[in-house]
């Protein structure tokens, strides 16, 4: 036993919007079997569960109007849950080289894009809807990250905060092209673009959308360590809260639930002009877990509203 994961997710409509177009997911990946008939004394239809094989984290920020944006992010999250459960070859996560795992996850994202397109055909008003997606699949100690749009993944390690993802905004793309950091594909795709015609540099050049011809997802693979903290968030957080402030909050020796609440609170206090969603995952030692459990117990005694608590503990087996 190497340690455990303290993980919490929250989403908030903010102070300026009337609807929340963000969605998030925290899910433990376990294989199961349902007993049809046996002589073992088990009840009929008993479902047996194996050990957790991984943890799936996702945030998605929809766009395309109130109903369409919320619908887009929901469709993509639902579609990827279905893909992971029914189509992802789990042995690939343990025995396959990085490029095969990348290809497998990209298949799931492509299926999600197709689900968006299919839904828009049924309701033409949803044509053009889309969503960002930042997906982290953890099979301890390896993390696989798939990213489209301007939601973010941060890694906090030994007091240093690193943004793992790159924003797919026009502003960031221009910086990458000017500095030579852009990929060959990006250079070819945007050669000769009239940047003056683009009204907002915060505009996204890459999202999962009904009118997208292909999925252009970034893929990263990295190794986690006990003591790391990972944050997934939509841009409602980072447009109001600086990386320095985010790092300061992630460094606090408090539960993931409280950190997630403080991050959203800071975004709202600074304006809250957008929906804000956060997932905080702390990869902690057993001793840290015991302290966290004690803190949660004290919060419950103090009468904390139940819908603000989301305390998830997962085993991290090597």
Long-range contacts (C-beta under 8 A, 24 or more apart in sequence): 1-286, 1-315, 1-316, 1-317, 1-318, 2-140, 2-141, 2-226, 2-316, 2-317, 2-318, 3-226, 3-283, 3-284, 3-285, 3-286, 3-289, 3-316, 4-283, 4-284, 4-285, 4-286, 4-289, 4-313, 4-314, 4-315, 4-316, 5-55, 5-138, 5-281, 5-282, 5-283, 5-284, 5-312, 5-313, 5-314, 5-316, 6-255, 6-256, 6-281, 6-282, 6-284, 6-288, 6-289, 6-292, 6-311, 6-312, 6-313, 7-55, 7-57, 7-256, 7-279, 7-280, 7-281, 7-282, 7-312, 7-313, 7-314, 8-255, 8-256, 8-257, 8-259, 8-260, 8-279, 8-280, 8-310, 8-311, 8-312, 9-57, 9-59, 9-260, 9-277, 9-278, 9-279, 9-280, 9-310, 10-260, 10-261, 10-264, 10-277, 10-278, 10-308, 10-310, 11-275, 11-276, 11-277, 11-278, 12-236, 12-264, 12-267, 12-268, 12-272, 12-275, 12-276, 12-277, 13-275, 14-236, 14-267, 14-268, 14-272, 14-273, 14-274, 14-275, 14-276, 15-268, 15-271, 15-272, 15-273, 16-271, 16-272, 16-273, 16-274, 17-273, 17-274, 17-275, 18-66, 19-66, 19-67, 19-70, 20-70, 20-275, 21-61, 21-62, 21-63, 21-66, 21-69, 21-70, 21-72, 21-73, 21-275, 22-59, 22-60, 22-61, 22-62, 22-73, 22-234, 22-236, 22-275, 22-276, 22-277, 23-58, 23-59, 23-60, 23-62, 23-70, 23-73, 23-74, 23-77, 23-277, 24-57, 24-58, 24-59, 24-60, 24-77, 24-232, 24-277, 24-279, 25-56, 25-57, 25-58, 25-77, 25-81, 26-55, 26-56, 26-57, 26-279, 26-310, 26-312, 27-55, 27-56, 27-57, 27-81, 28-52, 28-54, 28-55, 28-56, 28-312, 28-314, 29-53, 29-54, 29-55, 29-56, 29-84, 29-90, 31-90, 51-315, 51-317, 52-314, 52-315, 53-90, 53-93, 53-139, 54-93, 54-137, 54-138, 54-139, 54-140, 55-137, 55-138, 55-281, 55-314, 56-81, 56-84, 56-135, 56-136, 56-137, 56-138, 57-135, 57-136, 57-137, 57-138, 57-230, 57-232, 57-279, 57-281, 58-133, 58-134, 58-135, 58-136, 58-232, 59-132, 59-133, 59-134, 59-151, 59-232, 59-233, 59-234, 59-277, 59-278, 59-279, 60-131, 60-132, 60-133, 60-134, 60-151, 60-234, 61-131, 61-132, 61-149, 61-150, 61-151, 61-234, 61-235, 61-236, 61-275, 61-277, 62-129, 62-130, 62-131, 63-129, 63-130, 63-131, 63-132, 63-204, 63-207, 64-126, 64-128, 64-129, 64-130, 64-209, 65-125, 65-129, 67-126, 68-125, 68-126, 68-128, 68-129, 69-129, 69-131, 71-119, 71-126, 71-129, 72-116, 72-126, 72-129, 72-130, 72-131, 72-208, 72-209, 73-131, 75-112, 75-115, 75-116, 75-119, 75-131, 76-112, 76-113, 76-115, 76-116, 76-131, 76-133, 76-208, 78-115, 79-108, 79-111, 79-112, 79-115, 80-108, 80-109, 80-112, 80-133, 80-135, 83-107, 83-108, 83-111, 83-112, 84-108, 84-137, 87-111, 93-137, 93-139, 93-142, 93-144, 94-139, 98-221, 101-144, 101-221, 102-144, 102-219, 102-221, 105-135, 105-137, 105-144, 105-146, 105-219, 106-146, 106-215, 106-217, 106-219, 109-133, 109-135, 109-146, 109-148, 109-208, 109-215, 109-217, 110-215, 112-208, 113-208, 113-209, 113-212, 113-215, 116-208, 116-209, 116-210, 117-210, 119-210, 120-210, 126-210, 127-210, 127-211, 128-209, 128-210, 128-211, 129-209, 129-210, 130-207, 130-208, 130-209, 130-210, 130-211, 130-212, 131-207, 131-208, 131-209, 132-168, 132-204, 132-207, 132-208, 132-234, 132-235, 133-208, 133-217, 134-165, 134-232, 136-230, 136-232, 136-281, 138-224, 138-281, 140-224, 140-316, 140-317, 140-318, 141-223, 141-224, 141-225, 141-316, 141-318, 142-221, 142-222, 142-223, 142-224, 143-221, 143-222, 143-223, 143-224, 143-230, 144-219, 144-220, 144-221, 145-218, 145-219, 145-220, 145-221, 145-222, 146-217, 146-218, 146-219, 147-217, 147-218, 147-219, 147-220, 148-206, 148-207, 148-208, 148-215, 148-216, 148-217, 148-218, 149-204, 149-206, 149-207, 149-208, 150-204, 150-235, 151-232, 151-233, 151-234, 151-235, 152-231, 152-232, 152-233, 152-235, 152-237, 152-238, 153-230, 153-231, 153-232, 154-230, 154-231, 154-233, 154-243, 154-246, 154-250, 155-222, 155-228, 155-229, 155-230, 156-228, 156-229, 156-230, 156-231, 156-247, 156-250, 156-251, 157-225, 157-227, 157-228, 157-229, 158-227, 159-247, 159-251, 160-247, 161-243, 161-246, 161-247, 161-250, 163-243, 164-220, 164-222, 165-218, 165-220, 166-218, 167-235, 168-204, 168-205, 168-206, 168-207, 168-216, 169-201, 169-202, 169-203, 169-204, 169-205, 170-195, 170-198, 170-200, 170-201, 170-202, 170-203, 170-204, 170-205, 171-201, 171-202, 173-205, 174-201, 185-216, 224-283, 225-283, 226-283, 226-284, 226-285, 226-316, 227-283, 227-284, 227-285, 228-282, 228-283, 229-259, 229-280, 229-281, 229-282, 229-283, 230-279, 230-280, 230-281, 230-283, 231-263, 231-278, 231-279, 231-280, 231-281, 232-278, 232-279, 233-263, 233-276, 233-277, 233-278, 233-279, 234-274, 234-275, 234-276, 234-277, 234-278, 235-274, 236-267, 236-272, 236-273, 236-274, 236-275, 236-276, 236-277, 237-263, 237-264, 237-267, 237-276, 237-277, 237-278, 239-273, 239-274, 240-266, 240-267, 240-270, 240-271, 240-272, 240-273, 241-266, 241-267, 241-270, 250-280, 254-295, 255-282, 255-292, 255-295, 255-296, 255-311, 256-280, 256-281, 256-282, 256-311, 256-312, 257-296, 257-308, 257-309, 257-310, 257-311, 258-295, 260-310, 261-308, 283-316, 289-313
